[in-house]
Amino acid sequence: MKTILCSGLALCFTLSIASAADTDNWPRFHGPNGQGISYAKGIPTQWTEKDHIWNVELPGLGHSSPVVWGEKVFITAEEGGKLRLWCLNAADGRKLWEREFTITPFTKNKANSFASATPALDAERVYLAWGDAEHWRVSAMDHAGKPVWERDLGPFVSQHGPGSSPVVHEGRVVMNNVQDGEASFIALDAKTGAPRWKLPRHGGEEGATSYSTPCVFTPAKGKPVLVFATRYNGITAVDPDTGKVVWEYEKAFNMRTVSSPFIGSGLIFGTCGSGGGGSLVIAVRPGDSAGKPPEQAYVIRKAVPYVQTNVTMGDFAYLWNEYGSLTCIHAPTGESRWQTNVNAKCFSSPIWVDGRLFCAARDGTMIVVKATPERYEELARFPLGEATQATPAVAGGRMFVRTEKRLFCVGGGKAVAVSTKQ
C-alpha cells in the first residue's frame, strides 16, 4: 500500500512539473519552478561553435543565468560599476534593448560577481534584484524595457556578496532576503512593487546569508506553499497570500545554504555546506496547514552538493556536486543506485533535458550524461570556449548558454548571421 501511494505521489509531482516545463518559457533561475527540467526535443548532445544559431559578446562578465519568455532572452552583466540588463531576440540574438544600473562595488567572494542574481519573468514584466551594500533593490521593467517600479529593500550585509534571485508567484515577486544583517522573506506586488508581506527571519550574524532561491510546493491536498531554505530557519513553507509560516523544519541545516530547494517523490530536498564543500543533503516530508509537522525522511552526508541546485526525475534524484561527484539516488528512500566522479569542478547547476543531464564545468567544459538509474553513462564532453558558472536555459526548442562574457544559442534552428559584439 505504501509503495502504491508513493508511486502515485511521485507521478502526481512529475506530471505537475512536466506541465510547467512543457511551456516555451524559462522564467527564473533553474527553469520552471526551479526544478531544472525540460522536455524539449532537438537539443543536441554535443556541438561546436559552427553549430551555434547565434553567439554574442556581453557587456562585461557575470554568473547570472539567462531567462526566456517567448522570443525574448534576458541576461545581466557587470563591468566598471555598471550592471546591465540586456534583452535579446531569441531567434537571432539581436539586442532589442538594455537597461543600465549604477552600483558601488562592495566586498564579495572572489568567485562571485555583482551580476549573480538571475532575473525573473512573467508575461508582462522582468524583475531584477541588484544593488550594493547600502541599497539592495528589486526593479521591474516591462518587456519593452520601460521602467515600471523599483523597491529599496535596505542594506545588504554579507561576507560573500549577492546571489539569491527573485521569483514570481501569482502576482507577487518573492525574495529570500536572509543575510548577515536584517533578514526576511519578502513579497512585493508584481504590478506596483508595493509590499504584500514581510516575514522576519533569523539573520544578523556572519554566515547567516542564504543564496537559495525559493520554489513552490503543491501538496496532493491543500494549497501551494512557497518553500525557502536558510541556515538557521531550515526548510520553511510559507503561505503565499499572507506570508505566514505554514510549517517549518528548523533542524535541517548545520551550515550555509547556497543551493535552492528541489522537489521529488513528495519530498523537499535541500543542501548546505561551507567553502570546503557540501555538508549534507536532507529530504523532508512536508507538514500541512492542519498542524501536521514536517519530518526528516533521510540525510545524505557523502559526496553531497553545496553550491549546485539538483534535479529529480520520477523516483530518482541526481546529486551533482562542485567537485565532480555525481550520484543517482532512489528519491523516496535515499538509496544510492550509482556514484561516479566526472573529474570536473562545477558551480553551474545540472538540468534535465529529454533524458540527459547537462552541466557546465567552471573551466568551460560541457558534460552530458544519460539520466538513468541503471548505470552511469557519459554521452559527451566538449569545450564551450570560455569559463562559466551559469546554468543554461531551455525554451522554444533551443538551449541558451552563458559563459563569463558571452551568450549563445543552440538547438532547433538554423545558424544566422549576427554581430558578436553589440
Phi, psi and omega per residue, in radians:
M1 nan -0.770 3.122
K2 -1.093 -0.688 3.140
T3 -1.097 -0.753 3.141
I4 -1.120 -0.744 -3.141
L5 -1.091 -0.801 3.138
C6 -1.082 -0.719 -3.135
S7 -1.134 -0.689 3.129
G8 -1.138 -0.742 3.102
L9 -1.110 -0.727 3.134
A10 -1.061 -0.743 3.134
L11 -1.124 -0.718 3.124
C12 -1.016 -0.826 -3.110
F13 -1.245 -0.618 3.101
T14 -1.104 -0.763 3.131
L15 -1.135 -0.660 3.117
S16 -1.071 -0.794 3.126
I17 -1.164 -0.695 -3.099
A18 -1.078 -0.737 -3.107
S19 -1.113 -0.623 3.106
A20 -1.230 -0.667 -3.034
A21 -1.375 -0.242 -3.114
D22 -1.396 -0.004 3.109
T23 -1.356 3.042 3.096
D24 -1.643 0.306 -3.081
N25 -2.090 2.607 3.027
W26 -2.268 1.473 -2.785
P27 -1.582 0.040 -3.066
R28 -2.803 3.070 3.072
F29 -0.979 2.315 3.100
H30 1.126 0.425 2.947
G31 1.407 -2.984 -3.093
P32 -0.911 2.153 -3.099
N33 0.970 0.348 3.066
G34 1.247 0.326 -3.028
Q35 -1.691 -0.132 3.007
G36 1.201 0.592 -3.043
I37 -2.118 2.319 3.053
S38 -2.445 2.398 3.080
Y39 -1.751 0.281 -3.080
A40 -1.049 2.401 3.029
K41 -1.673 2.761 3.036
G42 1.525 0.023 3.040
I43 -1.395 2.099 -3.080
P44 -1.180 2.634 3.068
T45 -1.323 -0.474 -3.133
Q46 -2.596 2.608 3.114
W47 -2.678 2.925 2.976
T48 -2.141 3.079 -3.140
E49 -1.049 -0.473 3.109
K50 -1.123 -0.403 -3.101
D51 -1.565 -0.062 3.117
H52 -1.114 2.307 2.988
I53 -1.198 -0.723 2.985
W54 -2.723 2.846 -3.080
N55 -2.676 2.078 -3.083
V56 -2.190 2.628 3.052
E57 -1.516 2.322 -3.137
L58 -1.567 2.787 -3.069
P59 -1.465 0.895 -3.113
G60 2.340 -3.047 -3.105
L61 -1.763 3.057 3.108
G62 2.979 2.876 3.135
H63 -2.127 0.075 3.079
S64 -1.184 2.764 -3.117
S65 -1.757 2.656 3.068
P66 -1.228 2.618 3.006
V67 -2.261 2.694 -2.967
V68 -2.400 2.357 2.974
W69 -2.347 1.998 -3.103
G70 1.060 -2.128 -3.109
E71 -1.802 0.439 3.110
K72 -2.165 2.352 3.095
V73 -1.999 2.386 -3.126
F74 -2.099 2.432 -3.110
I75 -2.676 2.627 3.098
T76 -2.029 2.736 3.069
A77 -2.673 2.692 3.140
E78 -2.342 2.550 3.094
E79 -2.888 2.335 3.049
G80 1.029 0.705 3.113
G81 1.366 0.174 3.126
K82 -2.094 2.281 2.982
L83 -1.823 2.239 -3.120
R84 -2.057 2.330 3.013
L85 -1.830 2.097 3.131
W86 -1.873 2.492 2.961
C87 -2.036 2.148 -3.100
L88 -2.066 2.674 3.004
N89 -1.273 2.168 -3.058
A90 -1.157 -0.471 -3.059
A91 -1.368 -0.641 -3.035
D92 -2.300 -0.004 3.073
G93 1.407 0.062 3.119
R94 -1.129 2.390 3.061
K95 -1.288 2.173 3.129
L96 -1.592 -0.675 3.070
W97 -2.918 2.918 3.034
E98 -2.507 2.659 3.023
R99 -2.152 2.486 -3.078
E100 -2.078 2.375 -3.137
F101 -2.248 2.382 3.138
T102 -1.605 2.239 3.121
I103 -2.178 2.606 3.020
T104 -1.736 1.931 -3.086
P105 -0.975 2.509 3.100
F106 -2.425 3.051 -3.027
T107 -1.046 2.317 3.097
K108 -2.628 2.935 3.042
N109 -1.172 2.496 -3.103
K110 -1.108 -0.364 3.107
A111 -1.526 -0.100 -3.119
N112 -1.646 3.014 3.016
S113 -2.473 2.940 3.072
F114 -1.466 0.020 3.007
A115 -2.080 1.050 3.133
S116 -1.829 -0.543 3.125
A117 -1.255 2.246 3.129
T118 -1.473 2.351 3.089
P119 -1.112 2.840 3.035
A120 -2.128 2.681 -3.026
L121 -2.304 2.643 2.783
D122 -2.354 -2.973 -3.028
A123 -1.165 -0.327 -3.053
E124 -1.949 -0.571 -2.953
R125 -2.427 2.862 2.973
V126 -2.020 2.409 -3.047
Y127 -2.103 2.325 -3.016
L128 -2.267 2.240 2.995
A129 -1.695 2.235 -3.050
W130 -2.826 2.987 3.028
G131 2.452 -2.709 -3.090
D132 -2.442 -2.943 -3.040
A133 -1.103 -0.522 -3.074
E134 -1.572 -0.500 -3.042
H135 -2.490 1.806 3.046
W136 -1.707 2.183 -2.934
R137 -2.161 2.759 2.888
V138 -2.131 2.181 -3.129
S139 -2.077 2.524 3.104
A140 -2.109 2.364 3.037
M141 -2.253 2.675 3.022
D142 -1.368 3.085 -3.051
H143 -1.242 -0.138 3.044
A144 -1.674 0.004 3.100
G145 1.640 0.031 -3.127
K146 -1.350 2.211 3.099
P147 -1.049 2.397 3.138
V148 -1.957 -0.863 3.086
W149 -2.798 2.883 3.076
E150 -2.559 2.387 -3.131
R151 -2.201 2.213 3.102
D152 -1.551 2.086 -3.124
L153 -1.568 -0.037 -3.140
G154 1.702 -2.963 -3.086
P155 -1.114 2.689 3.060
F156 -2.138 2.011 -3.082
V157 -1.992 2.085 -3.114
S158 -2.765 2.598 3.101
Q159 -1.259 -0.503 -2.972
H160 -2.091 0.042 3.126
G161 1.624 -2.968 -3.018
P162 -1.388 2.971 3.100
G163 -3.086 -0.787 -3.063
S164 -1.145 2.470 -3.065
S165 -1.876 2.667 3.066
P166 -1.310 2.785 2.976
V167 -2.334 2.799 3.117
V168 -2.038 2.301 3.106
H169 -2.537 2.012 3.046
E170 0.844 0.945 3.053
G171 1.392 0.206 3.111
R172 -2.168 2.473 2.976
V173 -1.733 2.108 -2.999
V174 -1.960 2.343 -3.140
M175 -2.232 2.384 2.881
N176 -1.518 1.817 -3.109
N177 -1.921 0.691 3.081
V178 -1.447 2.185 -3.002
Q179 -2.605 -3.127 3.130
D180 -1.286 -0.235 3.020
G181 -1.709 -2.548 3.126
E182 -1.122 2.214 -2.970
A183 -2.010 2.514 3.140
S184 -2.892 2.843 2.818
F185 -1.767 2.447 -3.005
I186 -2.340 2.432 2.980
A187 -2.156 2.264 3.113
L188 -2.019 2.603 3.072
D189 -1.161 2.209 -3.052
A190 -1.138 -0.498 -3.118
K191 -1.428 -0.652 -2.968
T192 -2.064 -0.335 -3.048
G193 1.439 -0.006 3.133
A194 -1.143 2.483 3.118
P195 -1.098 2.297 3.035
R196 -1.712 -0.706 3.011
W197 -2.873 2.826 3.099
K198 -2.508 2.155 -3.113
L199 -1.941 1.896 3.120
P200 -1.060 2.486 -3.104
R201 -2.303 2.950 3.118
H202 -1.302 2.016 3.076
G203 -2.579 -2.488 2.990
G204 1.277 0.304 3.082
E205 -2.626 2.715 -3.094
E206 -1.039 2.319 -3.136
G207 1.620 -0.031 -3.133
A208 -1.390 -0.458 -3.043
T209 -0.934 2.290 3.069
S210 -1.883 2.278 3.105
Y211 -1.756 0.191 -3.078
S212 -1.403 2.489 3.115
T213 -1.876 2.281 -3.043
P214 -1.224 2.858 3.024
C215 -2.375 -3.131 -3.128
V216 -1.929 2.296 3.037
F217 -1.929 2.204 3.121
T218 -1.945 1.898 -3.123
P219 -1.270 2.902 3.107
A220 -1.073 -0.603 3.054
K221 -2.277 2.454 3.135
G222 1.818 3.065 -3.062
K223 -1.545 2.712 3.096
P224 -1.073 2.651 3.066
V225 -2.243 2.671 2.998
L226 -1.475 2.339 -3.098
V227 -2.000 2.209 -3.140
F228 -2.084 2.651 3.055
A229 -2.209 2.108 3.125
T230 -2.459 2.729 -3.048
R231 -1.029 -0.879 -2.969
Y232 -1.632 -0.369 3.071
N233 -1.779 -0.087 3.067
G234 1.264 -2.431 3.086
I235 -1.742 2.116 -3.011
T236 -2.142 2.298 3.030
A237 -1.809 2.224 -3.031
V238 -2.134 2.399 3.053
D239 -1.172 2.095 -3.087
P240 -1.114 -0.436 -3.094
D241 -1.410 -0.652 -2.994
T242 -1.961 -0.349 -3.048
G243 1.358 0.185 3.126
K244 -1.518 2.582 3.105
V245 -1.227 2.163 3.059
V246 -1.488 -0.799 3.009
W247 -2.748 2.808 -3.098
E248 -2.633 2.284 3.008
Y249 -1.851 1.583 -2.945
E250 -1.273 -0.388 -3.039
K251 -1.544 0.272 -2.986
A252 -1.161 -0.736 -2.900
F253 -2.173 2.617 3.064
N254 -2.034 0.009 3.137
M255 -2.528 -3.039 -3.069
R256 -1.134 2.526 3.051
T257 -1.774 2.205 3.087
V258 -2.083 -0.821 3.121
S259 -1.203 2.861 -3.129
S260 -1.779 2.667 -3.130
P261 -1.139 2.561 3.041
F262 -2.345 2.844 -2.891
I263 -2.182 2.500 3.040
G264 -3.004 2.481 3.086
S265 0.948 0.610 3.125
G266 1.324 0.140 -3.136
L267 -1.954 2.761 3.027
I268 -1.967 2.254 -3.087
F269 -1.911 2.465 3.041
G270 -2.521 2.771 3.123
T271 -2.327 2.837 3.040
C272 -2.594 2.964 3.136
G273 3.081 -2.829 3.120
S274 -2.521 -3.020 -3.134
G275 -1.002 -0.375 3.120
G276 -1.449 -0.130 3.118
G277 2.243 -2.979 -3.080
G278 -1.271 2.516 3.084
S279 -1.706 -0.793 -3.114
L280 -2.833 2.750 2.865
V281 -1.975 2.254 3.097
I282 -2.041 2.441 3.009
A283 -1.939 2.185 -3.060
V284 -2.052 2.301 2.982
R285 -1.422 2.139 -3.046
P286 -1.108 2.651 2.933
G287 -1.489 -2.814 3.092
D288 -2.627 3.055 -3.071
S289 -1.306 -0.217 3.131
A290 -1.471 -0.026 3.093
G291 1.898 -0.048 3.073
K292 -1.162 2.170 -3.089
P293 -1.389 2.668 3.015
P294 -1.244 2.823 3.098
E295 -2.567 2.676 3.098
Q296 -1.251 2.220 3.026
A297 -1.472 -0.838 3.064
Y298 -2.965 2.914 3.077
V299 -2.266 2.441 3.049
I300 -2.026 2.307 -3.071
R301 -2.107 -0.047 -3.074
K302 -1.852 2.238 3.051
A303 0.942 0.856 -3.041
V304 -1.789 2.745 3.139
P305 -1.323 2.710 3.029
Y306 -2.115 -0.933 -3.066
V307 -1.523 -0.680 -2.933
Q308 -1.447 2.468 2.986
T309 -1.567 2.328 -2.986
N310 -1.888 -2.958 -2.886
V311 -2.365 2.435 2.899
T312 -2.060 2.540 3.044
M313 -2.432 2.078 -3.038
G314 1.079 -2.261 -3.119
D315 -1.678 0.342 -3.076
F316 -2.280 2.387 3.094
A317 -1.959 2.497 -3.141
Y318 -2.010 1.991 -3.055
L319 -1.844 1.879 -3.074
W320 -1.967 2.071 -3.094
N321 -1.853 2.987 -2.967
E322 -1.226 -0.212 3.098
Y323 -1.760 0.106 3.008
G324 1.751 0.050 3.080
S325 -1.379 2.322 3.124
L326 -2.244 2.165 -3.087
T327 -2.225 2.361 2.992
C328 -1.796 2.178 3.110
I329 -2.101 2.691 2.957
H330 -1.347 1.921 -2.947
A331 -1.054 -0.696 -3.130
P332 -1.120 -0.497 -3.023
T333 -2.034 -0.336 -3.069
G334 1.455 0.055 -3.138
E335 -1.168 2.285 3.131
S336 -1.341 2.275 3.075
R337 -1.672 -0.678 3.009
W338 -2.820 2.795 3.113
Q339 -2.575 2.460 3.132
T340 -2.584 2.982 3.016
N341 -2.032 2.073 -3.106
V342 -1.458 -0.020 3.071
N343 1.002 0.896 3.089
A344 -2.732 2.352 3.094
K345 -1.544 2.255 -3.023
C346 -2.305 2.456 2.866
F347 -1.968 -0.401 3.060
S348 -1.085 2.507 3.107
S349 -1.531 2.477 3.107
P350 -1.217 2.602 3.011
I351 -2.209 2.609 3.127
W352 -1.733 2.106 -3.134
V353 -2.294 1.874 3.033
D354 0.895 0.853 3.056
G355 1.520 0.102 3.135
R356 -2.238 2.607 2.998
L357 -1.752 2.245 3.046
F358 -1.943 2.281 3.059
C359 -2.571 2.282 -3.115
A360 -1.671 2.267 3.071
A361 -1.353 2.785 -3.104
R362 -1.081 -0.498 -3.133
D363 -1.417 0.041 3.114
G364 1.600 0.410 3.059
T365 -1.764 2.196 3.046
M366 -1.558 2.286 3.120
I367 -2.032 2.276 -3.114
V368 -2.129 2.220 -3.040
V369 -2.219 2.468 3.038
K370 -1.252 2.219 -3.099
A371 -1.549 1.608 -3.132
T372 -2.489 2.476 3.132
P373 -1.378 -0.153 -3.054
E374 -1.302 -0.806 -3.101
R375 -2.856 2.826 3.072
Y376 -1.361 2.336 3.078
E377 -2.517 1.960 3.072
E378 -1.445 2.244 -3.107
L379 -1.686 -0.580 -3.095
A380 -2.842 2.740 3.055
R381 -2.672 2.072 -3.033
F382 -2.688 2.756 -3.068
P383 -1.417 2.501 3.030
L384 -1.637 -0.210 3.093
G385 1.685 -0.102 -3.094
E386 -2.911 2.641 3.120
A387 -1.067 2.707 3.132
T388 -2.721 2.619 2.984
Q389 -2.232 0.027 -3.047
A390 -1.522 2.779 3.119
T391 -1.758 2.293 -3.135
P392 -1.104 2.785 3.018
A393 -2.043 2.596 3.112
V394 -2.291 2.162 3.126
A395 -2.816 2.564 3.088
G396 1.058 0.506 3.139
G397 1.339 0.254 -3.134
R398 -2.242 2.684 2.998
M399 -1.939 2.357 -3.133
F400 -1.988 2.111 -3.022
V401 -2.054 2.211 -3.137
R402 -1.874 2.110 2.939
T403 -1.697 -3.032 -3.049
E404 -1.013 -0.681 -3.048
K405 -2.217 0.123 -3.093
R406 -2.382 2.774 3.005
L407 -2.340 2.254 3.117
F408 -2.396 2.922 -3.013
C409 -2.279 2.373 3.034
V410 -2.340 2.834 3.053
G411 2.260 -2.475 -2.950
G412 -1.378 1.071 3.079
G413 -2.830 2.955 3.135
K414 -1.642 2.632 3.093
A415 -1.067 2.448 3.115
V416 -2.198 2.750 3.101
A417 -1.429 2.194 3.135
V418 -2.614 2.473 3.103
S419 -1.101 2.405 -3.136
T420 -1.413 -0.225 3.113
K421 -2.250 2.164 -3.024
Q422 -2.006 nan nan
